Every structure is written in structure tokens, then in C-alpha cells.
Amino acid sequence: MPARQQFIILPPRGLQANVVSPTPAAVEQFLTSLEFVRTSGSNRKVLAAARVPSDIRVIDSIHENGAKLVEMSPESVSALRAREPGIRIVPVVHYFPALAPRMAVAKKFKATAASTGTIDIVVASAGDGAPVTRATVVAFTDFDARVGAQAKTNASGVARLALGGSSKKLERLYVYPNGGFWNGFRKNFQIKTGTKVALEPIALDFTDCLRHFYGNSPLTAGSGLTVGVVDTGIEPHPDLVIAGGTNTVPGEDSNDFGDNGEGHGTHCAGIIAARGTPPHGIRGIAPGVKLRSYRVFPEGDGGASNFSIAKALDRAVTDGCDLINMSLGGGPQDEATHSAIAHARANGVLVFVANGNDDRSPVSFPAADSLAMAVSAMGRKGTFPPKTTEVDDVAAPFGKDKKDFVASFSNIGSETDLTGTGVGIISTFPGGYAVMDGTSMACPSAVGAAAKLLSSLPAITSLPRNEARSDAMAKAVLDAAKPRGFGAIFEGQGLLV
């Protein structure tokens, strides 16, 4: 018997049957009936059940007369399409954080009889020499074929690499700490047991790419606007003020909108709205905004479902958000996510989405959605220390200022609306601070800059919350952006400063 699968049932347009457009009464009644089947004890339960296949199970709902997350068999999908032709049945798909990819070994180094053994590398702080624990060390003897070895550092900062012998020439070496330090990078590097790799500690008054262009905003920048971060959640942090939020992952506590352990959402939130003061904290671009957290990624590993994202966008609209940050992507084009973005735009809200990080591949979905504000990632030479992985992100095209570049990992295409600072960005992280790279970081930099701009344009933000408002906000943002000289497919209208 074919396995049961999860689907989203939607009205013909939008997320709710009677809001976006006139909907046949039969469709609205059917969508409402699914809610009654899910909630036992209703007088209409028996009547509703007559129209619903026996094996359907409603897991969650966005609206009583709208979008439902259900589980059913392929036979029931076919039966529903025949019985209720006015509804849309959309498969559940998943999206992932839009971080720049980390290097990983694809093929382990193969030792020979004449070449066996391991090499211990010591990872330590360049500041005080203390060991750096839980860092991932990735060593390539053949980078193009991704052959090599990798390991995590132990309590003494030692990573044991199965590379054979006591000395080895590496083509590339990458070190990824778990916060507190810049990543490490070396090329054509000879190692032996005891080789020490020093990582640069994060200095909170360092001028990274974001601070080069934006400096330290006044605490009032962005005031009057509400920004929703649809992500892994936002962890409480001394530099952040979180106004509220919700968790839309089915089966999890809706009040648990803190970080799921990945740190990604907390980092994005700090880029937008951190309120710290260097050198004891960091400052985001629009610290005056009201910041809200919408967690769509589950605890542990796993992507964010299109249902969780759609429910989060709907809730953000209800909560009065003006701008929404979605540093995620990589899944297929999807009607549920499109409907949620369209719902936001129809209610006066702009949704910014990261382009994706697949080395100049086409803009990923949902950034590719025509109603999303798609953001690529740029960087600037001199805004990260030498011997860091950011050195490896430098690539053409270069801007009018030859220190500016579009990150090698950034996806590009005609859908791109803006570029943002996305290489070597210092921001808040659970337990402290971290440096991250990706269109994930570029997207909140664009959101923060947009909030800072729009807070000074009350004639626009005070408009009724409808499509005319979101269009006016989009036009103001795009008109204010300045090209850096990369070309439209790389930067859209440019960088908003």
C-alpha cells in the first residue's frame, strides 16, 4: 500500500477562502468542514465527514476556512481532486538556511602500506593561545576531487586527521569554529603532528563589511516599524530586544520561538536590530525596529516546511509586521509559499528573501517569486582578516570600487532586486557572537537598511495596509538603492545605504 504523505490544501487563491477573491460556497464549506473533522465534538462532524475520505488526517490549520496541513494516501489525493475540483492540493516541501556552504570531504584519504597514521593539528586562539574546542577542521590533499580528512577539535583544541604518515602537503585547509572566532583558511600548506593553526578572535569594534557601509546606527533608526524574522528562531541576547513571536512547526510549542540551536536566526536578527555598543556589543542597521521571531525550523536537523513558512507569514501579517526577513531557500517552486508571499503583499507587507548560495546558480525559490524582494550577497576586500575563509569568497565581478565584489557563492539572475553585505558579517549568536557568510546575511542587511529608510517616510508607512502600501514601500527602497557597478543580474538596483 502506498505510503501516506503530507499535503497542504488551499483555496483557489490565497490562504483563506473568503478573503482574497470570491470563492464558491462549496469550496469554503469544504475547507471549513475539514476543521470540524479535526476538532471532535462538533454537531457538523458527521455531515462533514461524508465529504472527506476516511483516511485523511488534519494535522494543522492556518484558517478555519483556509489552508490545512493534512496527511493522506495518494488514492485520497485523487479522490479529493475529483470530488472538490475548486481546491488546490500542494505537496509539502522544505527549505533550508541560506548560509554559504561549508567545505566537506567527499572522499576520505586512502592510506597505503607505506603511508599510514594520523596527524594532530592544534587549533588555538591567536589572542591568548587558548585551545579552540569543537571546531571542524577540513583538510584536502586533492581539493578538486574533495579528497582528504576532517575532524572536530577536542577539549585540548586537537583535531586528529587520518592522512597517513607524520607530514602531509595540503592543497587547502578550512577551520570552522563554533562562534567566537573568524574561520581559518590556508592554501598549499604543509602540516605535521603538532602544527598549530591560530584563529583570529572576534573583536566587536572590528570594521566588517556591514559596518564599513553602515557604521553604527543611532538606536532610533528604524523606529515605528515592525520586522518579522522567519527563521530558526531568535535566542535571547543582551544586544537584542524581542517583542514576541510564534513557533509554526507542527507538533512543537507555539510559544517556543527561541533559537532551535543552529544560531542562524539569532545572527540574522542582530544584523537587523542589535542594540549593543562596540567594543562590548554590536549594533545592527535598524536597532529601533520592533523585532519579532517566527520559528519555522524544527528542533534538531530538518528543513522548514512550506506549511510552516506560510503559517508564519500569515501570523506576521496579523501581528502588524511591515517587513519580513526570510534567509532561506533551496526548495522547489511552491504554490503555498507563493500564496503566503502574495497574502503579505496584499496586506501592505514586504517580504525579503535570500538569493541562495550555489556558486552563481539561478536565484533560488522563494527569492525567485515575482512578489519577493530578492537579495544577492556582496563583500569588500579589507573587511575581514587574512587567512580566513572569506578570502576564498572573493570573485569577479568587481565594482566601480575595485575592493567591492559579488561573493563567489551568491546566486544571481534577473529576479535579483538588491544586493546586501554578506561576506564576513559579525552578529549576535547564542552565547555570544559569530562570523557568518551567505545571502542569509545579505538579506537582513537589506531589511535593516529598508527599515531605516522607511521609518523616515511616514507618508508611505501610514498608508492603508494593502497592496498599494507594499508597492510604495518597494518603490521607495528600489529607488534609493545605488548600483555598485556589478550589473543588474548580480545586484538588481544595487546596495541600499
N, C-alpha and C positions, 0 to 999 in steps of 0.2 A: 504494500500500500504506500503511495507517495507520501513523503513527509509533509507535515503541516508547516506552513510558512507564515511570516508576519507581513501584513499589508496595511496600507493607510486607505481608508475610504473617505472620499472627498465629494463635496457637491460639484456641480458642473464648473463653477468658477469660485475662486476664493476659498476661505476656510470655513465659512458659515453660510447656510443655505439662504437666509433671508436678508443678507446684508449687502453683498457685492452687486447682485443683479436679481431680477425676478426669477424665481425658481419654481418649477411645477410643484404644486402642493403634495403630490405623491412622493417626490424626492425628499422634501422636507420632512414629511411624515415618516418616511422610511428611516432617515438618519436619526430622527428623534426616537423611533422605535428601538433602534439598536441600544440607545442609552437605557431604555426601560428593560431590555433583556438583561443588560449588565447589572442593573440595580434591582434586586429581587424585592417582592412585596408590592409591586405596582398593580393596580387594577387592570392596566392595559397590557400587562406582561403576556398573557395568553394570546390576546389578539395580535400583538407584535410578533410573537414567536412564530405565528403561522406564516409570516413573510420572510423569516430568517432561516437559512439552512441549519440543521440541527448541530453541526459540528463547529459553528462559528463561536469564537470567544472574544469578547471585547476586553482589551487589556487596559486601555486608557482613552480619554476623550479630551479634545480641546474645547469643543462646544457641544451642548446637548443636541443641537440641530446641525452639527457640522462634523469636522474631521474626527475620525476614530482610528485608533490603533487596534487591529484585530489579528487574530490567528485563525487560519482555516486551511483546508486542503485545496489542492488545485481544482478538484471537482466542484467545490463550493464557489471558487472564484468564477468558474464558467457558469454555474447556475445563477450566481448573482448578476453577472453581466446580462444574462438573458432575461432575468426577472426584473432588474432595476436598471434599464439602459441609461437613465439620467445621471448615474453616479460615476465617479472615477475611482478605479482601484489601482493603487500605486504600490509597487514593491518597496519594502524597507531597504534603504541603502545607508552607507556610513561614510563619514568624512573624518579627516584627521588634522591635527595641528599643523599649520603651515610653516614649520621650522625648516631652516636649511638642513639638508641631510647630513648626518654624521657618517664618517667613513667607517667601514667594517670589512673584516677579512671575509672573502668569499671562498677561498681555498686555503686550507692550512698548509704551512710549510712542511714539506716531506723530508724528514731526516734520512740520511743514508748510513750505512755501516761505518763509514769513515767520518760521518758528521752527525753526532748525537749530542744531546744535552740541552740545557736551558741557560738563558741569560737573564739575570736580575737587573732591572732598571730601577733606580731610586728617583721618585718624584718628590720634590720639596719646594717650599716657598722661596722665591728669590728675595723675599724681605727678611725673614728671620731664620730661614733654613729648616723650619719645622716640616715634618712629613705631611704630604697631602694624601689623605686616605680616600678610598672609594672612587678614585679617578680611573677612567677607562683609557688604557694605553693600546694603541693600534699601530703595529709595525708592519711595513710592507717591504718584502725583498723584491717583489715584482709588482709595481703599482698598477700597471695597465691590466694585468690579469688578476689583481686583487689577491695575490698570494702573500701570506705572512702569518703573523700570530697576534693575538690580543689577549689582554688580561686586565683585571682590576687591581689597584694597589691595596695592600693590606694595612694594618694599623701602623706599620713602620714606613709606609709610603713605597713599598716594594712591589713591583709587578714582575711576575716570573713568565718569561716568554719562551715558548718551545720553538727555538730557531736553530738548534743544533750547534755544537761547539761552544766556545767561550767568547767568540768575537764574530760580528757579522756586519756587513755593509748593508744599510737600509736605503731604499730609494726615497721613502717618506716615513715620517713618524708623527702621529697625532696623539695628543693627550687631552682628554675631556674631563675636567674636574666637575664635582657636583656643587657648583656655586663657590663664591668667594675669590675666584681666580680667573684670569684670562686663559683660554685654551692654549695649548702648546703645539708648535708645528716646526718640523725640521725636514730639510731635503738633503739627500746624499750624505747620510750621517753614519759614521762608524760607531758601533756600540760594542761594549763588552760588559761582563758582570761588574756591577758597581758603578756603571755610568750614571751620572746624576743629570736629571732634567729639571731645571728651575722654572717654575711658573710665576708669572707676574701677579701679585695680589691686586685686587680691585681697589683703586683709590677713588673715593666718591666725589672728589673735585677734579677728576680727570676730564679733559675735553674730548668726549667721544663724538661720533658723527652727529648724534641728535643735539648735543649741547653746542657743537660748532655752529649749527644753523639756527637753533632756537634759544641758546643761552639758558638762563634761569628765569622763568616767567614769574610775574607777580602772583601772589596767592589768589588774587581775584580773577585771574584770567579764566575765561570760560564760565563765569558765574551766570546763573539764570538758566543754564541748560542742563539736561539730564542725559547721561551717556550710559547705555547698557553694554556690558561686555559678555558676549555669548561664547563660552569657552569652558575651560576645565575648572572654573570657579576661582574666586579671589580669596586668598588667605588673609586673615587679619595681620596687619603690619603697622609698625609705628609711623610710616610715611603715608599710609592710606586711610581714608575715611570712607567706609562702605555704607551706603544709605539703605541697603536692603537687597532683596533678590529672591530667586527661587531655583530649585533643582527640578528639571523636567525629565530626568532619566526615569523611565518606568520602573516601579518597584523600589525606588530609593526615596528617602525622606525629602519632601519638598522644601523643608527649611534648611537643608544641608547644602548651602550654596558656597561653602568654602572650597578651597583648592582640593582637588582629588589626589594630590600627591605629586603631580607632574611639574607644578610650578609655572606652567605656561600662561594660564590666565592671570596669575598674580603679576607676572612680568609685563604682560600687555597692559594691565591696569595701571602700573606705575608709569609707563611711558605716557599715558594719557593724563593721569591725575595725581601723581605722587606729590606730597606736600612737604617733603623734607628739605633741609638746608645743608648744602655741602660745607665742610667735609664730613659732617656727621649724618647726613642723609642725602637723598636725591630729590630732584624736582622734575615733575612732568611738565608737559606743554600747557595743559589747561587745568591746573590744580583747583580752580574754583568750581568745577562742574560737580553736580550730584552724581555719584558713581553707583551703579547697580550691577550686581553679579547674577548671571543666568548660567547655571552649570548644566551643560549638555553632554559632557563626557562622564562615563561611569567610573566607579572606583576600580583601580587596577587597570589592566590593559583593555583596550577596546575603543572603537571609534564612536563618534556622535551620530545617532540615527537622524534621518530626515524628519522623523516624527518629533524627536526631542528638540531639534532646531526650530521646526515650525511652531511648536508649542511655546518655546522661549521667545520667539519673535512676536507672537500674539500677545504674550504676557507683557513684554517690553512696551508694546503699543499701549496696552491697558494701563501700565504704570506711568505713562507720560514721558517715555524716553523721546528725545529729539534726534539723537544719533545712536547707531548701533555698530559695534565693532565685532566682526567675525573673522578671526585669524585662523581660518580652517578651509579645507577643500580636499580635492583629490578624488571625489566620487563621481559617478555618472550624472549627467543632466537629469533633473528630477522635478516632477510637477509639484510635489508637496512643498519643497523648498522655494520654488519659483512663486507659488501661490502665497507663501508667507512673506516673501520679499515684496510682492505686489500689494499685499494687505498693508504692510508697513508704509509703503509709498503712498497708498490711497489715504492713509491716516496722518500724513504730514511728517513721516519719519524717514531719514536717510540711512541706508544700510551700506557700510563699507566692508569690503571683503578682500582678503589677501589673494594675489595672483597665483600663488603656488611656487614651488621651488624644484623644478625639474629641468634645470640647465637649459633655459631658453625654449622650453616646450611651449605650446599654446597655453593661453590663460585657462586655468582650471575652473571647474564649476564648484561653487556658485558665483565666483567672481565674474565668470563669463555671462551670467544672467544680464539681460539688457537693462534691468532696473537697478542693478547693484553698482556701487562705486568701486571699481577695480583698481588695486594699488600694487605697483611693482616696487622693487627694492633697489636703492642706490647706496653707495658708500663713498668715502672720501679718504684718499691716502693721507697718512699722518694722524688719523684719529684712532689708531689702535697701535699697540706696541709692536716692535719687530718680533719675529719668532712666535707669532700667534697664527691660528688657523685663518684669521681674517685676511692675511697676506694671500692665501690661496683663493680668495673670493674676488680679487682684482681682475677685471677683464674689460675689453673694449665692448661697447663704445665708451669713449671718454667725452666729457662735456666741454663746454666753452672754456671752463676752468679745467685744465688737464688733470687736476687732482681728483676730480669727480668721476665716478664710473657707475655703470649699472652692474649690480652684483652678478657674478658668473652663474649663480644658482637661479636667478629670478626668471619666472615665466614672463613671456611678452606676447603682444598681439594687439590687434586693432580695438579690442574691448577695453584696453587699459585707459583709465581716466586720469590717474595721478601717479606720481612716484613718491616714495617716502624713505626716510632714513632706516635702513635695515641691516647694516653691517657693523658688528661690534658695539651693540647697544647695552649700556648698563641700566639695570632697572631692579625693582623690588622682586624678591624671591622668598619663598617660605624659609624663615630662619635668618634672612639677611639679604644679600644681593647677588646677582649673577649677570654674566655677559651672554647674550644670545644673538643669533643671526637668523634672518629669514624675512620673507614678505609678511610673516607673522608679526614682526617688529615694525615693519614699514607701515602696515595698516593702521595700528593705533597712533603712529606719529601723524598720519594724515587726519585721523579722527580728532586728535588733540588740537592740531592746527585749525581744523574746521570749526571746532567748538570755540576756540579763541577768537576766530574771525566772526562767527555768527553771533556771539554774545555782544558784539558791538553793533549789530544790525537789528534792533528791536522792531523795525518796520516789517522785517521778514518773519522773525520768530513769533511775533504776536498775531500773525495771520491765523485764520481758522485752520484746524488740523485736518487738512485734506490734501489732495494731490497737488493743488496749486502751491501750497506751502512747501512741500518737499521739492517740487520743481524749482521754486525760487531759491531754496537753500542750495540745491545742486548748482544752479547757475552762478550764484554768488561765489561758491567755492571754486568752481572751474574757471571763472573769470579772474579770480585773484591769484591762481596758480601761475608760476613763471617757468617757462621751459629752461632746462639746463643745457640744452644742445645735444641731447641723445637721439632725438627723433620720436615721432608720435607713438610708434609701436612699443617703444621702450619706456616712455614716460607719460603718455597721454598729453595733458595740458601742462605737465611739469610738477614742480615742487611748490606746495603751499607754505609760505613762510610768513 
